Amino acid sequence: MTAALNGYRVLVSGGGVAGPALAWWLAHYGAEVTVVEKAAALRESGFAVDFRGPTHLGVLAKMGVLDELRALQTGGNAMCSVDGDGREIFTLPAEFTGGEIEVYRRDLSRVFYEHSRGSCRYLFGDEIVELTDTDSGVRVSFAGGDTQRYDLVVGADGLHSAVRRLAFGPESRFVRHLGYHIAGWELPNDIGADRTSRQYNEPGRMASVAADLRVAGTAGAMAVFRSRPANVDWHDQDAQKEFVTAALSGMGWHVPRLLAGLADADELYFDEIARVHAARWTAGRVALLGDAAWGVTLGGMGVGTGVVGGYVLAGELAATGGAHQPALAAYERRMRRFAGRWQRGAHPGRFLAPATGYGLTLRNGMFANRLVRRMMLSGTSSLATDAGLPDYQAAA
């Protein structure tokens, strides 16, 4: 630990992945860090996430978590597209879908939390309701009634960021719906699913299932489907289940069984597939990180880029001794170049659930070609690499 940020008070909103990663780095440099998370506890839902390339893995190694994550990795899941009778159309290998390390989001979140909680304060079940940015700090009011002042506030609170809404403006200005929704849930594995994720398509709709490799007898289902923006409360799980069920109704293959499992599921991950467009990621003493700044739902490299962003933001603050203006400018300049390379072109809905029969045929033919698969695998690794990432620890 260094003392570059001793006495510097930072509030991080979001206890998922990027927030705790940033919190660890800030505490490493001596800052007093509080992480506020609206959920009452660490979230147990979510899909597997991956890291790829020397930049992602290098930051994990610097944090001291790389070996632990290797021990938790799923090994990656191949993705097999099937027809209504379960016959293979094409298969994408595990290294394409799972990168060099793939872990369940719940495991990654727990590892980052365990590594940071000894040096950071966590507030679960609370949220920011008001921000007042001044020359001397940010005055923050919490839903629980407390009011505090911080030198910096960081919104690492996802696509529907409350910090972005409070400091930059309404969500409608920044989040663009890409015409699809995504849902994920767990169910008993009574259909014989194995580690290979098998997906079935009809025009504009996709459903997939694979065994949960860490919970015996459990499978994970995922659905992606074309739709207009949903008039559904993000906290009303029953309404979300009805919306997903209506969207997938009438599909063949195992979909009726997956929907029966949805009805009984304790947790549901549900969101629109959307892209964030924000002209600024920083303003005064407030910064955005991860999906709040550059998110694309199911974009492929968002988790790794968020972890790298936490490293860069903390490092720039340490390099300037907490001078927020030059630090935030340097953070935004570097991360716009890195995140922008993959964020602009990502459109997972079109890839996973092409809207037309012709689109499905075109996609299936393309991914049945080994050369195309090899080129795409090479391209994703290069997009995740930043050879010029500074060694902030040495500088501090």
N, C-alpha and C positions, 0 to 999 in steps of 0.2 A: 504493500500500500504506500502511496505517496501522499504528500500534504498539499498538492497544488490547489485543491479546492476546500481546504479546511474552513469551516464556518459557513460555507455556501449552502443555502437551503433550497432544495429542489422538490417540487411536487410532480410526480408522474401519475397521470390518469390512465389506468389500464393495467391489469394484472395478468395478462395472457402470456405473450412471449416477448415481444419487442420491449414492453415496459420493464419487466424484471431484468432483461439483458442490459438495458440502459442503466437501471438502478444499480446493478452490480458494478458496472464500470464507474459510475459517479462515486459510489462509496469507495471503490478502489483508489480513487484520487482524493479521498478525504471529505467529500460532500456529505451533508446531512440530508438523507433522502427519505421521503414518504411516498408510498405507492397506494393510491386509492382505487378500489375495484368495486363496481356496483354489485356484482354477484356476491352472495353470502360466503362463498368458498371457491376454491379452485374449480374450474369447470372440468367436467369429466367427458364431455362430448367433443366431437370434432373428428376430422379425418386424419389419416397419416400425412405427414409433411416431410419434406426432404431438403437436404443440403447437397450442393454440388460445386466442384471446382475449388482451387486453392484459396480463394478469398473467403468463402464461407467457412471452410474447414480451418483455415488459419485463425480466424477470429474465435472459433470454438476452442481451438487449442490454447490460445492466449488466455481464455477464460478458465481453463482447467477442467472443461466438461467433456472434451472430445472422447476420451476413453469411456466415460460413463454412458454417453450416448451410443457409442459403438456397442456396448453391452446390451442396450435396450432396443437396438434397431430391429426392424421387422424382417430385414433381408430383402425387402422390396417385393412388390406383387406384380407379376406380369398382368397385362390387361388383354383379355381375349374377347373380341366381338363375336357374338353368336346370332344365329337366326332363331326363329320361333321354336324350332325343334332342338335347339342346343348345339347345332353344328357350327364349327369354327368358320369364321369369315377371314379374320386376320388376328394376329397376336403381336402386341408390343412388348418387348422384353422388360424385365424388372429394372434394368439400369436406365431405361428410358423414362419409366414412370416414377421410379423411386430415387433417382440420383445416386450419389455415393454413400449417403447415409439416409435412411428413412426411419422415422420413429412416429409413434402416435402423438398427436398434439398434446393429449393429456399428460403423457410421460415427459415431453419436452418442457411443458409448463411447470410440472412438479420439480424437475431438475433445476430450472432457473430459479424457482422460488426457494428451494432448499439452499442453493448456493448464495442467495442474496439476503435471506431473511435475518441472518445474524448481524448484518451491518446496515439494514434498512428497516423502516417501520412500514407495516402493511395495515391498511384500513379496509376490511371487507364489509360489504353491505352498506356502503356510503357512496356519495357521488358529489361532484362539483355542480353547484347551481348558479353561481355568479362569480365573475372575474372582473377585477378592476385593476388595470395595468397603470402603474405610475413610474416616475423616474427612479424611485427608491425601492420598488418591488411590486409584486402582484398580490393584491388583497383577494383572498379566496373564501367564499362562503360555501359550506357543505350542507347537504340535505339534512344531516343529523343535527344541525344547529351551530356547529363550531365555525369560527372564523380565524384564519391564520394569514400571515404574510410570508411570501417566498421570494427568493431572488429570481427564480425561473419556474415556469410551469410548462410541462410537456404533455401533449395529448397523444398517447399511444393507445387510444381507445377505439380503434377500428374504423371500418367503413362509415359507420353512423356516429362519428365522433361528437361527443358533447362539447369538448374543448374547442373543436373547429367551429361548431355552431355558436358558442358564446363569444369567441374571440375574432372570428373571421366572417360569420354570417350564416344564413340558413343553409341547410343541407342541399336544397334544390339548386343552389348556385354551383355546387361542386361535384355532385354525384350524378352520373349519367347512367340510367338504366339501359342495359344492352339487350333487352328483349327476352331474357330468360330468368328463371328461378332455379334454385338448387335446394335440395333437402337431403338430410342424412339421419339415419336412426339405426338402432340395434334391435335384433330380434333373435329368437331361438334358432339355432342352426339345424333345423329339421329337414332341410332340402339337400343336404350333402355338399354344401359349399366348401371349397378348399381355399388355399392361399391365393390362387389365381382369381383376379377380379373379372367376372364374366358380365358383359354388358349387352343388353338387347335394345335395339333401336326400332322405332317407327318414326316417320317424318315429324320432326319437331319435339320428339320425346325420347328419353333414354332412361333405363333403369338398370342398376348393376347390383351385384352382391358378391361378397367374399367372406371367408372365415375371419373372425377376430383372432389374431395369432397369439394374443396374450390372455384371452378369457375363453377357456374351453367351453364348447357348446353354444357359442355366441357367433352370430354373423353380423356384418355391417352392410346396410343397404344405402344406396345413393340414387337420387333421381335428379335429372336436369330436364327442363321442359320450357318451350316457348310460352311466353305470356306477357300481357301488359303489366304495368306496375300494379301490385296487389294492394287493395284497400283492406289490409289486414293489420291489426295491432301486432307490433313486433314482440309483445309480451303475452299474447293470447295464443297459447299452444293449441288449444282445441280448434280455434279458427284456422290456424295454420294447417293442422291435420286435414281439415275439411277441404281446404284449398288444394293441397297436394293430392288428396284422394280424387277430387273432381278432375284434376289435370291428367291423372294417369288412368282414369277409368276406361275400361274397354281394351287395355293393352293385353297382349298375349304373354307367352313364356311363363316365368314364375311371378309375374307382377301381381296377380291376385293374392298370392301368399305373402308377398312383401307388404302389400297394403293391409292385410290382416295383422301383420306384425306391427305396422305403424299405429294401428288403433290402440294397441296395448303398450306401446313404447312409453317409458318414463320420461325420456328426453328426446327432443327433436331439434336438429340444427336446420334452420330455415332462413334463407336470405335471397335477395335478388342478386343476379349476376350483374355487376355494375363496375364502372371505372371512375376513379376520382380524378378530376382535373382542377388543380388549385394553382393559381398564378403565383401565390406565395405560400411557403411553408413556415415562415417565421414572421412575427410582428411584435415589436417591442421586446418584452420578456416572455413571450409565449412561442413555443415551437410545436410542430406536428412531426410525428414519427410513424413509420410503418404504413399500414393501410389508411390511417387518417390522412396521410399526405399523398401517397402514390398507389393506393390500393387498387387491385383488380380481383374481384372474387374468383377464387380458384385459378389465379393467374400463373401458378407454377413455381415462381421464385420469390413470392412475396415474403415468406417467413425468413428465408435466408437473407434477403435484402434488408428486412427490418432489424435483424440481429447485427448486420454490418452497420446499419444506420445508427444503432445505439452506440456501437464502438466509436464511430466517427464523431457523433455529437458530443459524447463525453470527452473524447480526446481533444477536440477543438476547444472545449471549455477549459480543460486542464492546461492546454498549451498557452492560453491567454490569461491564466490565473482567474478565470471567472468573468472576464470582460465579455459580456454577452453579445454586444453588437458585432465585433469582428469574428467571434466564435460562431455565431449563428449564420453569418454571411458565408463563412468558409464551409460550414456544414451543408448549407443548401446548395452551394456551388458544386461541391464534390458529389453529393448524393443525387442531384438532378441528372448529372451525366451517367452515373452508375445505374440508377433505377430506371431512367428513361429509355435505356436500350431495350429492355424487355417489356416495359409497361405499355408503351404506345400501341404495339401490335397485338397484344394479348386479347383474344376473344374466345374463351373456353366454351361458351355456349354453342357457337357455330361448329367447333370441332367435335364436341361430345354429342350434340343433337342437331345435326343438319336439318334445315326446315323442310326440305323437299325430298322426294324419292330420288331425283336426279343427284341432289347434293350428297345423299347417303352413298349412292353408287360410286360417285367420284371420290369421296373420302375413303371408302373401303378399298377401292382399287389402288389409291395412292399408298395407303399404309400396308398393303400386301406386297409392296415393292421394297426389297431389302436395301437398295441404294438410297431410297428416300428416307427410310428409317435411320440409316447410318448418318446421313447428312443432318437430320434433325437432332440426333443425339449429340453430334459434334457441335452444332450451333448452340444448344442450350448450355453446354459447359463454357463456351467462350463468352456468352452473355453474362454469366455469373462471375466472371473474373475481372478484377481490377488490379493490374500489375503495379499500379502506383500508390496503393494504399499506404499511408504513412505508419511508421512505428511510433505511436503516441507515447507508449510506455517509456521508450528510450528518451524521447524529448522531455517528458515530465520529470 
